[in-house]
Amino acid sequence: MAVVPLSRYVDVHLLYHLCASALEKTSETLELMDILLKYFSDFTTQQENQFRALKPLYEEWNEKINVISRKDIDGLYEKHVLHSLSIAVAIEFSAGMKILDLGTGGGFPGIPLAIFFPEVNFLLADSIAKKLKVVDAIASGIGLTNISTKHTRAEEIRDHKFDFVVSRAVAPLKDLWRWSKPLLKKKPKDPNSHPDSPDSPDSYRDRDRDPVPNSSIPGLICLKGGDLALEIQESLTHPRIMEVFEIFPESYYKEKYLLYVTR
């Protein structure tokens, strides 16, 4: 009977644990992905694979460059990916549109939206270059070809016009609108297009919250949380508002809002 060398036994033993660990991580990612599949049942195989690949890639890069709070990394799909996709539910971006993600940070909401809308062009801009290094690596790692990145401040973006500007918890609404307004394409002349709501910002919580229509009217779409009455008042805008909880009824989304501002 041949004697198996100890070193060979150790290698097999190690391999077993590595495989078990890999399977455990895959199972964990699939479980976390369930919250996306709960609300979206028509992803293509490519989209599903791209979404699934986000967690291990963000975990890897977050160890090098912190773009997501380490306490939030396990909640990536709920707190970052699904939250970003609330924009996709509210507004249907058409093929060929140009979208600016202003202050993208680690790639939200831009990367999830680029996966969801593969025929839409996204520019992800941020003033911190190392964050864009992560964005570029994630996009390359999942095979995203419809995004580009730009290291710049919002007020320095010129010679570009966009159908929409999207943003998530970057700056006060008045600043976001001041930066976004000159970058938006002109509003189409449509007698049936909806006017901005004249309601007082103080009553925004009680405002009629009909779903934001799928629209081609250029505007700013931002995700914000908390009491927004004063912020809206100071912005001198009249945004349409949806509570994200109405889109995705998960407790995390209570007091989180999607704001849509047009000229």
C-alpha positions as CSV (number, residue, x, y, z in Angstrom):
1,M,0.0,0.0,0.0
2,A,1.5,3.3,-1.0
3,V,2.0,6.0,1.6
4,V,0.5,9.3,0.9
5,P,3.0,12.1,1.7
6,L,1.9,14.4,4.6
7,S,2.4,17.5,2.5
8,R,-0.1,16.1,0.0
9,Y,-2.6,15.4,2.7
10,V,-2.3,19.0,4.0
11,D,-2.8,20.4,0.5
12,V,-6.1,18.4,0.1
13,H,-7.2,19.4,3.6
14,L,-6.5,23.1,2.7
15,L,-8.3,22.7,-0.6
16,Y,-11.4,21.4,1.1
17,H,-11.6,24.4,3.4
18,L,-10.9,26.8,0.6
19,C,-13.7,25.3,-1.4
20,A,-16.1,25.3,1.6
21,S,-15.3,28.9,2.2
22,A,-15.9,29.8,-1.5
23,L,-19.2,28.0,-1.5
24,E,-20.2,29.7,1.7
25,K,-19.5,33.1,0.2
26,T,-21.3,32.3,-3.0
27,S,-24.3,31.2,-1.0
28,E,-24.2,34.3,1.1
29,T,-24.1,36.5,-2.0
30,L,-27.0,34.7,-3.5
31,E,-29.0,35.2,-0.3
32,L,-28.2,38.9,-0.3
33,M,-29.2,39.1,-3.9
34,D,-32.6,37.9,-3.0
35,I,-33.7,41.4,-2.1
36,L,-33.1,42.5,-5.7
37,L,-34.9,39.5,-7.2
38,K,-37.8,40.2,-4.9
39,Y,-38.6,43.3,-6.8
40,F,-37.1,42.6,-10.3
41,S,-37.9,39.3,-12.0
42,D,-36.8,40.2,-15.5
43,F,-33.1,40.7,-15.3
44,T,-31.2,39.2,-18.2
45,T,-28.6,36.5,-17.2
46,Q,-25.8,39.1,-17.8
47,Q,-27.5,41.7,-15.6
48,E,-28.0,39.1,-12.8
49,N,-24.4,38.0,-13.1
50,Q,-23.2,41.6,-13.0
51,F,-25.2,42.4,-9.9
52,R,-24.1,39.3,-8.2
53,A,-20.4,40.1,-8.9
54,L,-20.7,43.5,-7.1
55,K,-20.4,42.3,-3.5
56,P,-17.1,40.4,-3.8
57,L,-15.6,43.2,-5.9
58,Y,-16.6,45.9,-3.5
59,E,-15.4,43.9,-0.6
60,E,-12.0,43.5,-2.3
61,W,-11.6,47.2,-3.2
62,N,-13.1,48.5,0.0
63,E,-10.1,47.0,1.8
64,K,-7.8,49.1,-0.3
65,I,-9.9,52.3,-0.7
66,N,-12.8,52.9,1.6
67,V,-15.8,53.9,-0.5
68,I,-18.5,52.2,1.5
69,S,-18.8,52.3,5.3
70,R,-17.4,49.0,6.5
71,K,-20.5,48.4,8.7
72,D,-22.6,48.8,5.5
73,I,-20.8,46.4,3.2
74,D,-22.9,43.5,4.2
75,G,-26.0,45.6,3.4
76,L,-24.6,46.5,-0.1
77,Y,-27.6,45.2,-2.0
78,E,-30.3,46.8,0.2
79,K,-28.6,50.0,1.3
80,H,-26.8,50.9,-2.0
81,V,-27.8,48.8,-5.0
82,L,-31.6,48.5,-4.5
83,H,-31.7,52.1,-3.2
84,S,-30.1,53.3,-6.5
85,L,-32.6,51.3,-8.5
86,S,-35.5,53.2,-7.1
87,I,-34.6,55.7,-9.8
88,A,-35.1,53.1,-12.4
89,V,-38.6,52.4,-11.1
90,A,-39.5,56.1,-11.1
91,I,-38.0,57.2,-14.4
92,E,-37.6,55.2,-17.6
93,F,-34.3,56.2,-19.3
94,S,-34.5,55.7,-23.1
95,A,-31.7,54.1,-25.2
96,G,-29.1,56.7,-26.1
97,M,-29.8,59.1,-23.3
98,K,-26.9,60.7,-21.5
99,I,-27.0,60.6,-17.7
100,L,-24.6,62.3,-15.3
101,D,-24.0,60.8,-11.8
102,L,-22.9,63.8,-9.9
103,G,-20.6,63.0,-6.9
104,T,-20.7,59.3,-7.6
105,G,-18.4,58.3,-4.7
106,G,-18.1,54.5,-5.0
107,G,-20.4,54.4,-8.0
108,F,-23.9,54.9,-6.6
109,P,-26.4,55.3,-8.1
110,G,-24.5,55.2,-11.4
111,I,-23.2,51.6,-11.5
112,P,-26.6,49.9,-10.6
113,L,-28.4,52.1,-13.1
114,A,-25.8,51.4,-15.9
115,I,-26.4,47.7,-15.3
116,F,-30.2,48.2,-15.4
117,F,-30.0,50.4,-18.6
118,P,-27.3,48.9,-20.8
119,E,-28.2,51.1,-23.8
120,V,-28.0,54.4,-21.8
121,N,-24.7,56.3,-21.5
122,F,-23.5,57.3,-18.0
123,L,-20.8,59.7,-17.0
124,L,-19.8,59.2,-13.3
125,A,-18.1,62.3,-11.9
126,D,-16.4,62.9,-8.6
127,S,-13.8,65.3,-7.2
128,I,-11.9,62.5,-5.4
129,A,-9.7,60.5,-7.9
130,K,-9.2,57.4,-5.8
131,K,-12.9,56.8,-5.6
132,L,-13.1,56.8,-9.4
133,K,-10.3,54.3,-9.4
134,V,-12.6,51.9,-7.6
135,V,-15.5,52.7,-10.0
136,D,-13.3,52.0,-13.0
137,A,-12.2,48.7,-11.5
138,I,-15.7,47.6,-10.6
139,A,-17.0,48.5,-14.1
140,S,-14.2,46.7,-15.7
141,G,-14.6,43.7,-13.4
142,I,-18.3,43.2,-14.4
143,G,-17.9,44.1,-18.0
144,L,-19.8,47.4,-18.0
145,T,-19.2,49.3,-21.3
146,N,-21.7,52.1,-21.0
147,I,-20.0,54.2,-18.4
148,S,-17.1,56.6,-18.3
149,T,-15.6,58.5,-15.4
150,K,-14.4,62.0,-14.9
151,H,-12.3,63.5,-12.1
152,T,-13.8,66.9,-11.7
153,R,-15.9,69.1,-9.5
154,A,-19.5,69.7,-10.5
155,E,-19.0,73.4,-11.3
156,E,-16.1,72.6,-13.6
157,I,-18.1,70.4,-16.0
158,R,-18.6,72.2,-19.3
159,D,-19.4,71.4,-22.9
160,H,-21.7,68.6,-21.9
161,K,-25.5,68.4,-21.9
162,F,-27.4,65.6,-20.2
163,D,-30.9,64.2,-20.2
164,F,-30.8,63.7,-16.4
165,V,-28.5,64.3,-13.5
166,V,-28.7,61.8,-10.7
167,S,-27.2,62.0,-7.3
168,R,-27.3,60.4,-3.9
169,A,-26.8,62.2,-0.6
170,V,-24.0,64.5,-2.0
171,A,-25.0,68.1,-1.2
172,P,-27.9,70.3,-0.3
173,L,-30.6,70.5,-2.9
174,K,-29.9,74.1,-3.7
175,D,-26.3,73.3,-4.6
176,L,-27.3,70.2,-6.6
177,W,-29.8,72.2,-8.6
178,R,-27.3,75.1,-9.1
179,W,-24.7,72.7,-10.5
180,S,-27.2,70.6,-12.5
181,K,-29.4,73.1,-14.1
182,P,-26.8,74.4,-16.7
183,L,-25.9,70.9,-17.6
184,L,-29.4,69.8,-18.6
185,K,-30.8,69.7,-22.1
186,K,-33.6,72.0,-22.8
187,K,-37.1,71.0,-21.8
188,P,-39.0,69.7,-24.8
189,K,-42.0,71.9,-25.8
190,D,-44.9,69.6,-24.9
191,P,-48.3,71.2,-24.0
192,N,-49.2,68.1,-22.1
193,S,-46.1,68.0,-20.0
194,H,-46.7,68.4,-16.3
195,P,-45.8,71.7,-14.5
196,D,-43.8,71.7,-11.4
197,S,-45.8,71.4,-8.3
198,P,-46.7,74.7,-6.7
199,D,-47.1,73.2,-3.2
200,S,-45.3,74.7,-0.3
201,P,-42.1,72.8,0.8
202,D,-43.5,72.8,4.3
203,S,-46.3,70.4,3.3
204,Y,-44.1,68.1,1.3
205,R,-44.9,65.1,3.5
206,D,-48.6,65.5,2.8
207,R,-48.2,66.3,-0.8
208,D,-50.0,64.2,-3.4
209,R,-47.4,61.6,-4.2
210,D,-48.6,60.2,-7.5
211,P,-45.8,58.1,-9.1
212,V,-43.3,60.2,-11.0
213,P,-44.3,59.7,-14.6
214,N,-41.9,58.0,-17.0
215,S,-40.7,61.2,-18.6
216,S,-38.4,62.6,-21.2
217,I,-38.3,66.0,-19.4
218,P,-34.7,66.7,-18.4
219,G,-34.2,67.1,-14.7
220,L,-32.3,66.4,-11.5
221,I,-33.1,63.1,-9.7
222,C,-31.6,62.8,-6.2
223,L,-32.0,60.4,-3.3
224,K,-32.2,62.0,0.1
225,G,-33.3,61.2,3.6
226,G,-34.7,62.8,6.7
227,D,-36.7,66.0,7.2
228,L,-36.3,67.9,3.9
229,A,-38.8,70.7,4.4
230,L,-36.2,73.4,5.1
231,E,-33.7,72.1,2.5
232,I,-36.5,72.2,-0.2
233,Q,-37.5,75.7,0.9
234,E,-34.0,77.0,0.7
235,S,-33.5,75.5,-2.8
236,L,-36.4,77.5,-4.3
237,T,-37.4,74.4,-6.2
238,H,-40.7,72.5,-6.3
239,P,-39.6,68.9,-6.7
240,R,-41.9,65.9,-7.2
241,I,-41.3,63.6,-4.3
242,M,-41.7,59.9,-3.7
243,E,-40.9,58.0,-0.5
244,V,-38.7,55.1,-1.5
245,F,-40.7,53.0,1.0
246,E,-43.6,53.3,-1.4
247,I,-41.4,51.7,-4.2
248,F,-39.7,49.1,-2.0
249,P,-41.6,48.5,1.2
250,E,-38.6,47.7,3.4
251,S,-38.2,49.3,6.8
252,Y,-34.8,50.7,5.7
253,Y,-36.4,53.0,3.2
254,K,-38.7,54.8,5.6
255,E,-37.9,58.5,5.6
256,K,-35.9,58.2,2.4
257,Y,-37.0,60.1,-0.6
258,L,-36.6,60.4,-4.3
259,L,-36.8,64.0,-5.6
260,Y,-37.3,65.0,-9.2
261,V,-36.6,68.6,-10.2
262,T,-37.2,70.1,-13.6
263,R,-36.7,73.6,-15.0
